[in-house]
Amino acid sequence: LVLALNPYRLADEASFGFAQLIAAQIAGALATIDAVSAQRRDRDRLWTLSQDLMLVCDFDGIIRSVNPSATRLLGWAADEMIGQILAEFIHPDDVLATAQEVAKLAQGITTLSFENRYRCRDGNYRLLDWNAVPDAGRIHAVARDITQERQLARDRERIWAISPIVKVVATTAGIITAVNPSWTNILGWSQADTVGRNILEFVAEEQEAAQKRLPRLASP
């Protein structure tokens, strides 16, 4: 904006009011620019510092941008990923499902909690949980690394399945919700015969004494 002032023209009330109006508009425009710049700085800071992997690609699956967490999680430098197709980094068994998810995003459908495996630079794979939205011909996606979380869950399931100790999960009211295989192997009750029943039905002591013990077991 260029504002020209004539130094030979005497200021009158109309021109003074006009100058005030222009000054107010300039101040408003500068405030807007400052606000937009602050938002851009906040966005850039989040992009740089986020522990989650952030990725932007087009509807053809071509990677256009990744944040530094791509290197931290996968080992690839940004310039090794940008310009490449997503399928180059995805586990072969997950390529079709990923392509279908990209197709849905291209139709304007938001992605929530989509999982696939990404290849690391060392050849290993990380399991990622994605949320993504389409915007202006691009897909903006954020992924959380759930590799260790899923491994711990598998370990817990394995321990539950192979443990020789009888294990029971019950509500605070004593209703059984789950039993491990040792329950059936040792006591002979199948899971179908057990789940949904009160644990006191399987206790061999006096019912009244067992009832008194149940609140103590349920307390933290």
Secondary structure, 3 states (H helix, E strand, C coil): CCCCCCCCCCCCHHHHHHHHHHHHHHHHHHHHHHHHHHHHHHHHHHHHHCCCEEEEEECCCEEEEECCHHHHHHCCCHHHHCCCEHHHHECHHHHHHHHHHHHHHHCCCCEEEEEEEEECCCCCEEEEEEEEEEECCEEEEEEEECHHHHHHHHHHHHHHHHCCCCCEEECCCCEEEEECHHHHHHHCCCHHHHCCCEHHHHCCCCHHHHHHHHHHHHCC
